[in-house]
Amino acid sequence: MPDYRNIVHTPGGCEHCFVFADYMAHLFTYAIHLYPDKAANNEVYLICGDKYKVAAISFSAFMDLYLNDAEELKMI
């Protein structure tokens, strides 16, 4: 199981991130960046322990990738 103790340090501004799903019992998680003000994009992050990457620039883009079983949604 990944070590999530340092997750508060990643990604930048994580106090505005909402974890909405996990994959394979916490192998990695998906979180969306919810900005306090209206924003053009709300990035969806793929997080594993204290490592992360932007999986999609918006929730709509994330859903398109999810429905197509895209490799971008997996931690490599």
N, CA, C and O atoms as CSV, one atom per row, in Angstrom:
chain,resi,resn,atom,element,x,y,z
A,1,MET,N,N,0.844,-1.174,0.000
A,1,MET,CA,C,0.000,0.000,0.000
A,1,MET,C,C,0.896,1.246,0.000
A,1,MET,O,O,1.863,1.311,0.759
A,2,PRO,N,N,0.579,2.234,-0.848
A,2,PRO,CA,C,1.379,3.462,-0.909
A,2,PRO,C,C,1.348,4.213,0.427
A,2,PRO,O,O,0.376,4.123,1.177
A,3,ASP,N,N,2.408,4.942,0.708
A,3,ASP,CA,C,2.520,5.754,1.914
A,3,ASP,C,C,1.949,7.140,1.614
A,3,ASP,O,O,2.557,7.912,0.873
A,4,TYR,N,N,0.795,7.458,2.181
A,4,TYR,CA,C,0.122,8.722,1.901
A,4,TYR,C,C,0.396,9.795,2.955
A,4,TYR,O,O,-0.259,10.837,2.942
A,5,ARG,N,N,1.346,9.570,3.866
A,5,ARG,CA,C,1.594,10.552,4.928
A,5,ARG,C,C,2.051,11.898,4.392
A,5,ARG,O,O,1.785,12.921,5.023
A,6,ASN,N,N,2.727,11.936,3.256
A,6,ASN,CA,C,3.223,13.207,2.702
A,6,ASN,C,C,2.291,13.807,1.664
A,6,ASN,O,O,2.668,14.751,0.968
A,7,ILE,N,N,1.100,13.285,1.549
A,7,ILE,CA,C,0.169,13.775,0.521
A,7,ILE,C,C,-0.193,15.249,0.726
A,7,ILE,O,O,-0.546,15.939,-0.230
A,8,VAL,N,N,-0.107,15.727,1.959
A,8,VAL,CA,C,-0.435,17.131,2.220
A,8,VAL,C,C,0.537,18.079,1.530
A,8,VAL,O,O,0.242,19.267,1.396
A,9,HIS,N,N,1.686,17.581,1.089
A,9,HIS,CA,C,2.678,18.415,0.416
A,9,HIS,C,C,2.532,18.376,-1.110
A,9,HIS,O,O,3.216,19.124,-1.808
A,10,THR,N,N,1.655,17.516,-1.636
A,10,THR,CA,C,1.473,17.388,-3.078
A,10,THR,C,C,0.004,17.168,-3.371
A,10,THR,O,O,-0.667,16.620,-2.496
A,11,PRO,N,N,-0.551,17.522,-4.469
A,11,PRO,CA,C,-0.048,18.551,-5.362
A,11,PRO,C,C,-0.201,19.925,-4.740
A,11,PRO,O,O,-0.878,20.074,-3.722
A,12,GLY,N,N,0.420,20.932,-5.337
A,12,GLY,CA,C,0.336,22.286,-4.800
A,12,GLY,C,C,-1.118,22.712,-4.640
A,12,GLY,O,O,-1.928,22.546,-5.552
A,13,GLY,N,N,-1.431,23.248,-3.504
A,13,GLY,CA,C,-2.800,23.671,-3.243
A,13,GLY,C,C,-3.738,22.524,-2.947
A,13,GLY,O,O,-4.922,22.590,-3.277
A,14,CYS,N,N,-3.222,21.459,-2.319
A,14,CYS,CA,C,-4.054,20.270,-2.099
A,14,CYS,C,C,-5.237,20.538,-1.184
A,14,CYS,O,O,-6.167,19.734,-1.125
A,15,GLU,N,N,-5.217,21.669,-0.462
A,15,GLU,CA,C,-6.378,21.989,0.380
A,15,GLU,C,C,-7.623,22.231,-0.458
A,15,GLU,O,O,-8.730,22.266,0.080
A,16,HIS,N,N,-7.460,22.398,-1.768
A,16,HIS,CA,C,-8.592,22.587,-2.674
A,16,HIS,C,C,-8.882,21.348,-3.515
A,16,HIS,O,O,-9.656,21.406,-4.470
A,17,CYS,N,N,-8.254,20.223,-3.156
A,17,CYS,CA,C,-8.472,18.982,-3.895
A,17,CYS,C,C,-9.455,18.086,-3.159
A,17,CYS,O,O,-9.450,18.008,-1.931
A,18,PHE,N,N,-10.294,17.415,-3.929
A,18,PHE,CA,C,-11.293,16.501,-3.389
A,18,PHE,C,C,-11.050,15.123,-3.995
A,18,PHE,O,O,-11.142,14.941,-5.209
A,19,VAL,N,N,-10.739,14.155,-3.133
A,19,VAL,CA,C,-10.545,12.785,-3.592
A,19,VAL,C,C,-11.915,12.179,-3.852
A,19,VAL,O,O,-12.762,12.155,-2.959
A,20,PHE,N,N,-12.142,11.690,-5.067
A,20,PHE,CA,C,-13.460,11.157,-5.406
A,20,PHE,C,C,-13.458,9.674,-5.734
A,20,PHE,O,O,-14.527,9.079,-5.869
A,21,ALA,N,N,-12.285,9.058,-5.865
A,21,ALA,CA,C,-12.250,7.618,-6.169
A,21,ALA,C,C,-10.880,7.053,-5.836
A,21,ALA,O,O,-9.874,7.764,-5.833
A,22,ASP,N,N,-10.867,5.764,-5.557
A,22,ASP,CA,C,-9.594,5.082,-5.430
A,22,ASP,C,C,-9.616,3.870,-6.349
A,22,ASP,O,O,-10.677,3.390,-6.747
A,23,TYR,N,N,-8.432,3.389,-6.673
A,23,TYR,CA,C,-8.294,2.290,-7.610
A,23,TYR,C,C,-7.649,1.115,-6.894
A,23,TYR,O,O,-6.582,1.253,-6.295
A,24,MET,N,N,-8.290,-0.028,-6.957
A,24,MET,CA,C,-7.759,-1.274,-6.400
A,24,MET,C,C,-7.349,-1.129,-4.936
A,24,MET,O,O,-6.201,-1.385,-4.572
A,25,ALA,N,N,-8.297,-0.718,-4.109
A,25,ALA,CA,C,-8.084,-0.625,-2.655
A,25,ALA,C,C,-6.873,0.232,-2.302
A,25,ALA,O,O,-5.950,-0.231,-1.632
A,26,HIS,N,N,-6.883,1.445,-2.743
A,26,HIS,CA,C,-5.870,2.453,-2.420
A,26,HIS,C,C,-4.533,2.276,-3.132
A,26,HIS,O,O,-3.516,2.789,-2.664
A,27,LEU,N,N,-4.516,1.567,-4.240
A,27,LEU,CA,C,-3.289,1.495,-5.032
A,27,LEU,C,C,-2.925,2.906,-5.502
A,27,LEU,O,O,-1.768,3.317,-5.414
A,28,PHE,N,N,-3.921,3.640,-5.998
A,28,PHE,CA,C,-3.791,5.065,-6.237
A,28,PHE,C,C,-5.172,5.689,-6.183
A,28,PHE,O,O,-6.179,4.983,-6.217
A,29,THR,N,N,-5.221,7.015,-6.098
A,29,THR,CA,C,-6.491,7.722,-5.966
A,29,THR,C,C,-6.613,8.783,-7.049
A,29,THR,O,O,-5.624,9.204,-7.649
A,30,TYR,N,N,-7.838,9.200,-7.280
A,30,TYR,CA,C,-8.138,10.302,-8.188
A,30,TYR,C,C,-8.689,11.457,-7.368
A,30,TYR,O,O,-9.536,11.259,-6.497
A,31,ALA,N,N,-8.211,12.657,-7.645
A,31,ALA,CA,C,-8.688,13.850,-6.949
A,31,ALA,C,C,-8.895,14.953,-7.970
A,31,ALA,O,O,-8.189,15.027,-8.976
A,32,ILE,N,N,-9.868,15.808,-7.702
A,32,ILE,CA,C,-10.119,16.949,-8.582
A,32,ILE,C,C,-9.784,18.223,-7.826
A,32,ILE,O,O,-10.091,18.362,-6.642
A,33,HIS,N,N,-9.150,19.146,-8.529
A,33,HIS,CA,C,-8.801,20.443,-7.951
A,33,HIS,C,C,-10.023,21.353,-8.088
A,33,HIS,O,O,-10.432,21.696,-9.197
A,34,LEU,N,N,-10.592,21.736,-6.959
A,34,LEU,CA,C,-11.757,22.615,-6.933
A,34,LEU,C,C,-11.301,24.005,-6.516
A,34,LEU,O,O,-11.000,24.233,-5.344
A,35,TYR,N,N,-11.247,24.927,-7.456
A,35,TYR,CA,C,-10.785,26.280,-7.181
A,35,TYR,C,C,-11.855,27.062,-6.430
A,35,TYR,O,O,-13.045,26.831,-6.643
A,36,PRO,N,N,-11.454,27.983,-5.555
A,36,PRO,CA,C,-12.439,28.779,-4.809
A,36,PRO,C,C,-13.279,29.681,-5.722
A,36,PRO,O,O,-14.434,29.978,-5.417
A,37,ASP,N,N,-12.694,30.109,-6.838
A,37,ASP,CA,C,-13.410,30.936,-7.809
A,37,ASP,C,C,-13.620,30.137,-9.087
A,37,ASP,O,O,-12.978,29.107,-9.292
A,38,LYS,N,N,-14.511,30.607,-9.940
A,38,LYS,CA,C,-14.779,29.924,-11.203
A,38,LYS,C,C,-13.491,29.806,-12.015
A,38,LYS,O,O,-12.730,30.766,-12.140
A,39,ALA,N,N,-13.259,28.606,-12.567
A,39,ALA,CA,C,-12.040,28.366,-13.344
A,39,ALA,C,C,-12.397,27.651,-14.639
A,39,ALA,O,O,-13.381,26.914,-14.705
A,40,ALA,N,N,-11.590,27.876,-15.660
A,40,ALA,CA,C,-11.820,27.222,-16.948
A,40,ALA,C,C,-11.580,25.723,-16.843
A,40,ALA,O,O,-12.269,24.935,-17.491
A,41,ASN,N,N,-10.606,25.326,-16.029
A,41,ASN,CA,C,-10.266,23.909,-15.869
A,41,ASN,C,C,-10.231,23.536,-14.396
A,41,ASN,O,O,-9.889,24.358,-13.546
A,42,ASN,N,N,-10.576,22.332,-14.110
A,42,ASN,CA,C,-10.443,21.731,-12.787
A,42,ASN,C,C,-9.670,20.436,-12.987
A,42,ASN,O,O,-10.256,19.397,-13.294
A,43,GLU,N,N,-8.361,20.498,-12.814
A,43,GLU,CA,C,-7.500,19.361,-13.096
A,43,GLU,C,C,-7.877,18.141,-12.251
A,43,GLU,O,O,-8.243,18.268,-11.083
A,44,VAL,N,N,-7.782,16.984,-12.852
A,44,VAL,CA,C,-7.959,15.723,-12.143
A,44,VAL,C,C,-6.577,15.113,-11.994
A,44,VAL,O,O,-5.866,14.914,-12.979
A,45,TYR,N,N,-6.200,14.816,-10.746
A,45,TYR,CA,C,-4.886,14.259,-10.437
A,45,TYR,C,C,-4.987,12.767,-10.182
A,45,TYR,O,O,-5.989,12.273,-9.665
A,46,LEU,N,N,-3.954,12.076,-10.545
A,46,LEU,CA,C,-3.756,10.677,-10.215
A,46,LEU,C,C,-2.673,10.686,-9.147
A,46,LEU,O,O,-1.556,11.138,-9.400
A,47,ILE,N,N,-2.995,10.188,-7.946
A,47,ILE,CA,C,-2.092,10.296,-6.804
A,47,ILE,C,C,-1.760,8.909,-6.274
A,47,ILE,O,O,-2.640,8.069,-6.088
A,48,CYS,N,N,-0.477,8.690,-6.035
A,48,CYS,CA,C,-0.007,7.438,-5.440
A,48,CYS,C,C,1.030,7.798,-4.388
A,48,CYS,O,O,2.139,8.217,-4.721
A,49,GLY,N,N,0.676,7.637,-3.127
A,49,GLY,CA,C,1.572,8.058,-2.059
A,49,GLY,C,C,1.772,9.554,-2.128
A,49,GLY,O,O,0.799,10.309,-2.111
A,50,ASP,N,N,3.033,10.005,-2.206
A,50,ASP,CA,C,3.276,11.441,-2.336
A,50,ASP,C,C,3.648,11.829,-3.766
A,50,ASP,O,O,4.142,12.932,-4.002
A,51,LYS,N,N,3.412,10.925,-4.722
A,51,LYS,CA,C,3.649,11.215,-6.139
A,51,LYS,C,C,2.311,11.466,-6.832
A,51,LYS,O,O,1.292,10.891,-6.450
A,52,TYR,N,N,2.317,12.316,-7.837
A,52,TYR,CA,C,1.081,12.604,-8.559
A,52,TYR,C,C,1.390,13.041,-9.981
A,52,TYR,O,O,2.515,13.411,-10.317
A,53,LYS,N,N,0.355,12.987,-10.798
A,53,LYS,CA,C,0.439,13.555,-12.142
A,53,LYS,C,C,-0.947,14.055,-12.512
A,53,LYS,O,O,-1.949,13.595,-11.965
A,54,VAL,N,N,-1.000,15.004,-13.448
A,54,VAL,CA,C,-2.287,15.488,-13.953
A,54,VAL,C,C,-2.777,14.457,-14.959
A,54,VAL,O,O,-2.123,14.204,-15.971
A,55,ALA,N,N,-3.920,13.871,-14.676
A,55,ALA,CA,C,-4.495,12.858,-15.560
A,55,ALA,C,C,-5.378,13.498,-16.624
A,55,ALA,O,O,-5.473,12.991,-17.742
A,56,ALA,N,N,-6.023,14.608,-16.281
A,56,ALA,CA,C,-6.918,15.297,-17.223
A,56,ALA,C,C,-7.068,16.748,-16.779
A,56,ALA,O,O,-6.902,17.062,-15.600
A,57,ILE,N,N,-7.381,17.626,-17.721
A,57,ILE,CA,C,-7.509,19.048,-17.380
A,57,ILE,C,C,-8.878,19.414,-16.825
A,57,ILE,O,O,-9.067,20.515,-16.309
A,58,SER,N,N,-9.835,18.493,-16.929
A,58,SER,CA,C,-11.177,18.750,-16.415
A,58,SER,C,C,-11.853,17.419,-16.099
A,58,SER,O,O,-11.387,16.359,-16.519
A,59,PHE,N,N,-12.949,17.486,-15.359
A,59,PHE,CA,C,-13.670,16.257,-15.047
A,59,PHE,C,C,-14.280,15.653,-16.316
A,59,PHE,O,O,-14.332,14.431,-16.453
A,60,SER,N,N,-14.736,16.488,-17.233
A,60,SER,CA,C,-15.272,15.989,-18.503
A,60,SER,C,C,-14.204,15.242,-19.293
A,60,SER,O,O,-14.465,14.176,-19.851
A,61,ALA,N,N,-13.000,15.808,-19.335
A,61,ALA,CA,C,-11.896,15.137,-20.025
A,61,ALA,C,C,-11.545,13.831,-19.311
A,61,ALA,O,O,-11.231,12.835,-19.962
A,62,PHE,N,N,-11.597,13.832,-17.977
A,62,PHE,CA,C,-11.351,12.612,-17.206
A,62,PHE,C,C,-12.368,11.539,-17.580
A,62,PHE,O,O,-11.997,10.387,-17.801
A,63,MET,N,N,-13.637,11.904,-17.653
A,63,MET,CA,C,-14.687,10.930,-17.988
A,63,MET,C,C,-14.490,10.362,-19.389
A,63,MET,O,O,-14.707,9.171,-19.608
A,64,ASP,N,N,-14.080,11.200,-20.339
A,64,ASP,CA,C,-13.792,10.700,-21.690
A,64,ASP,C,C,-12.672,9.662,-21.649
A,64,ASP,O,O,-12.771,8.611,-22.282
A,65,LEU,N,N,-11.614,9.957,-20.907
A,65,LEU,CA,C,-10.516,9.002,-20.775
A,65,LEU,C,C,-10.976,7.723,-20.068
A,65,LEU,O,O,-10.615,6.618,-20.473
A,66,TYR,N,N,-11.764,7.882,-19.024
A,66,TYR,CA,C,-12.254,6.736,-18.253
A,66,TYR,C,C,-13.097,5.802,-19.123
A,66,TYR,O,O,-12.933,4.583,-19.081
A,67,LEU,N,N,-13.987,6.383,-19.900
A,67,LEU,CA,C,-14.861,5.572,-20.749
A,67,LEU,C,C,-14.094,4.856,-21.855
A,67,LEU,O,O,-14.545,3.831,-22.365
A,68,ASN,N,N,-12.939,5.395,-22.222
A,68,ASN,CA,C,-12.110,4.772,-23.256
A,68,ASN,C,C,-10.973,3.935,-22.674
A,68,ASN,O,O,-10.095,3.489,-23.413
A,69,ASP,N,N,-10.979,3.715,-21.346
A,69,ASP,CA,C,-9.964,2.910,-20.666
A,69,ASP,C,C,-8.558,3.359,-21.033
A,69,ASP,O,O,-7.708,2.547,-21.399
A,70,ALA,N,N,-8.326,4.659,-20.930
A,70,ALA,CA,C,-7.057,5.260,-21.350
A,70,ALA,C,C,-5.923,4.971,-20.375
A,70,ALA,O,O,-6.127,4.923,-19.162
A,71,GLU,N,N,-4.744,4.782,-20.913
A,71,GLU,CA,C,-3.553,4.526,-20.098
A,71,GLU,C,C,-3.188,5.735,-19.233
A,71,GLU,O,O,-2.523,5.574,-18.209
A,72,GLU,N,N,-3.608,6.943,-19.624
A,72,GLU,CA,C,-3.322,8.142,-18.843
A,72,GLU,C,C,-3.890,8.063,-17.429
A,72,GLU,O,O,-3.437,8.779,-16.536
A,73,LEU,N,N,-4.862,7.209,-17.226
A,73,LEU,CA,C,-5.511,7.094,-15.922
A,73,LEU,C,C,-4.881,6.039,-15.036
A,73,LEU,O,O,-5.443,5.669,-14.006
A,74,LYS,N,N,-3.722,5.558,-15.433
A,74,LYS,CA,C,-3.011,4.558,-14.643
A,74,LYS,C,C,-1.644,5.099,-14.269
A,74,LYS,O,O,-1.004,5.802,-15.052
A,75,MET,N,N,-1.213,4.771,-13.088
A,75,MET,CA,C,0.110,5.218,-12.648
A,75,MET,C,C,1.146,4.311,-13.279
A,75,MET,O,O,1.084,3.090,-13.130
A,76,ILE,N,N,2.090,4.897,-13.979
A,76,ILE,CA,C,3.112,4.107,-14.662
A,76,ILE,C,C,4.466,4.421,-14.061
A,76,ILE,O,O,5.476,3.863,-14.490
